[in-house]
């Protein structure tokens, strides 16, 4: 039975916000800890990705995290020290690897995953 206590819900929500902020901070730092932290907090995200494409490399999984966090091409380029054009190319390669049709917004696709 779920705890319907409003204080419990608020505490749970604030914990999620703290964890989300921590994940965003790790992404901004381009931290090697990002993948493990995200995997701990959102294991179902990786299970769903793996069901679609089991052969994704860690670097591709990290890129998927950036897209799931809804970071813009320019933000990802800044945090990973590459050009926006390189990020656009990575998006296109990932789109192909995950069979995401070009008419579907990649951010919406990851958000719905």
Secondary structure, 3 states (H helix, E strand, C coil): CCCCCHHHHHHHHHHHHHHHHHHHHHHHCCCCCHHHHHHHHCHHHHHHHHHHCCCCCHHHHHHHHHHHCCCCHHHHHHHHCCCHHHHHHHHHHHHHHCCCCCCCCHHHHHHHC
